[in-house]
Amino acid sequence: MTTTPHEPAGSLASTTMVERTVLILRVFERSAALLSLGQVAARSGLPRSSVHRILQQLVEARWLERLDTDYRLGLRMFEIGSLVAHRNRVSSASRPLMQELCSSTGHVVHLAILDERDVVYLEKVGGALANQMPSRVGGRLPAHCTGVGKALLAYSPRPVVEEYLAGGLAPRTTSTISSEEEFEAEMARIRGTGYATELGESMPGMACGAAPILEAGNAIAAISVSGPRQHVDVDAMKHRIMWAAAEISRAIASAPRLG
């Protein structure tokens, strides 16, 4: 191990900025108290100048908060921790009903949330046709061309919908709704029925039926049943999907919250 004259013995000159940032955040993870620059440098084993620069950047990003000459975890860290806990709560409540829905339909079941302009898939339960679906956990698609995305937007606060529409409705296929007027009509239809469909709008030849998972009247997630269009009857599956979404909503509402 080699060191520079300005670096403590435990620090490598080749350490990346990301690695240094993680080291600093781990120092705060292990301490509930306010920490000074000197304490963070000593506990992380990083050069004081590097620590000072990274601390400033973390404060600007709201990952840390500065009080006089000391630092502590910032609100952004708590926001992200809360978001992770929320996603885990939704996934835990959804998995048993997703398995049941997959067994009863024989098709792929997805759980997704809205993240700005995309849906992000949190869970995927596969039927016999799972390999024909290119979706993956952690994958993203534009919300307006997916069944889960339309269900989420239809039950989102109006400012969320307006902000989405302001970004445009870029088509992915010839079936994608790209007219704002048509999309508004689709949102009204979904709110009226509690059910969203997609027929080749994100990918040619695929079909999907979806329903929102609600909390206090707003969608916090959505589930869908998807597969090749010739095998998926979105009308026949409507009540099964809506029932599963409603059961998940009830399970989330009755689950104890941490803290």
Buried (B, 14 or more C-beta within 10 A) or exposed (E): EEEEEEBBEEBEEEBEEEEBBEBBBEBBEEBEEBBEBEBBBBBBBBBBEBBBEBBEEBBEEEBBBBEEEBBBBBEBBEEEEEEEEBBEBBBEBBBEBBEBBBEEBEBBBBBBBBEEBBBBBBBBBBBEBBEBBEBEEEBBBBBBBBBBBBBBBBBBEEEBBEEBBEEEBEBBBEBBBBEEEEBEEBBEBBEEEBBBBBBBBBBEEBBBBBBBBBBEEEBBBBBBBBBEBEBBBBEEBBEBBBBBBBBBBEBBEEEEEEE
